[in-house]
Amino acid sequence: MPTAAAGLKRIGSGVHVDLGGAGLKGLATVSFAVPPQWDKNLIPIIAWQDGRGGWRWLPTSWKPGQTTATAQTDHFSDGFLGGLDVGAQAREAVKQLGTWFTGRSGVAQPTCAGQDAARAKLKISSGSGDSVKWCLGTEAGKTVLKIANNRITYTEISYPKTWKVIAGQRFGVSLDALAEFAATTAATALGGPGRETILVQGGKTVEFSLPADSDAKVIAQISFYSWALQALGLALDIETKIAKLAGIELKNNGLDRLIRIVTNPGKLDEWGKAGQDCLKSYTEQFTSDLTKPVELGDTALKIFNFAGTCAIAMGAVSASESGPLIFPASVLLEAVSAVVSTIVSAVQLLVSITREIWDSIASFGGGGNPVYIIRFTPRSTPTIVVKIDPLNDAGAAKPEYAVEAVDSLLECSPYVYPSPSAVSGNIYACGSTASNTDVCWIEPGADHAFCDVAPWDKTLRRFTLNEWPVAQVKPLRDPRPWGLVLADGTRCLRRIGGSWSGRPDGWVGSYSCDAKPFVVLADPENEYKDIDKSRPTWIVRVGELSDNTKTLPAPRPMAVKTAYYASRG
């Protein structure tokens, strides 16, 4: 009598049926008695020899409480009633689950060339622990950051949109790619304005190119999607393992295949469409949970339920790809699906009572452990403030300035306005925007004005006033710099009017920059002013302008080396 088949515990006696050389013309029903005191951790499976020395599971009909399990076979040979130990399978899965968040992949510490030069430009602070390993350096003229995910599970890495992923794309998937693949925008809720998010596979390294003067924060953490994808991967692994025990080869049924499809969808096959439907339903069902910590008793358990459903749908397609079967794939998958569903349910139950696993996880998606933050701040000298005064004590131009007489009269009164960039009195904004006369020096009682276009120009234009004397003015309480020199040497001049192009995100230009495709930007909602003076090194945001595009790169920070104001005395 047969005594063994992979993955099954034999229950009672087996049978041997021999038709004396004759064969079945159709399907025959075989039945086995199920003991009254049936172990609830076992699922009845009728095993039957396949005629080639191996075993296959027959699609077995049985419900709890029934005393008989039945199945159909197309030939007679040896068979027996077995039990699949779901509890053992579930315990193994839970053990694997625990290692996702407590275990480490043992990834090697990445190495970067030119680390001293790169670090000299930045102040760096980082989280503790070894959930990620990283290095910062200068390679091929670029500042690079390499982050190795030392977890076994996926890790979500959030970084500024101005950075570029230059290596390691095949090991990760962006939330934007997930959102596009699933035909939903819900996934982008995790990114935040001006940021990108990539999910990096356990044990893999991703490499970024970033501005040398980067003022940024990188967050590496376990998140909703890292949990959800890993739960789906576990369900697919369990299903593939159980199907193999049943004699079904579920080829290409793993999470790695789904990630490849997400990152390079092309023309989707049926398995890819099943995965797309799965991720779409995932996101739609859990939209309200995307930015909240994953609670073990709520969202996490719902995710496991959903992962089991997705695995069954995708496994059915995978089985159909595996070639002809003795029984229709749908029939065999029904038996396998019952096993997978039971295992996933057992995993949920065991996870809910395994507090040490949850205690090691702490929180997901929120600010708690395990969140690893790397913070970069430009290590530069304080911004230099220069006050420009082109006149001597007598009110004449200093020797280093040339004077150019202008024939037209300049209107500075009867309405008088202080220059927006003056830090002293009697410096005026006169005339029209087109005349570039918003920084003009007028001595008390004088009939003329000296005006300059830019703080670095050494030519003063001498205008005769339309009326004089001009009433004296005091400077504004919070004057704006006349001109800026950025950390890379770019010179930028304050906007005084005129028509400029705009941006899809609503930011507006406030300083034009010499021979550059970008300008200094200001947030029209005043959440971010054009110059951040909260630190010794002032920071501005720069970006492109265009009226012909729906998207532009997010504004990026740049340090201010020098700021110029107009002064007198």
Summary of the structure (lengths in Angstrom):
residues: 569
radius of gyration: 35.8
end to end distance: 110.3
largest distance: 128.8
contacts: 1792
relative contact order: 0.10
helix: 26%
strand: 30%
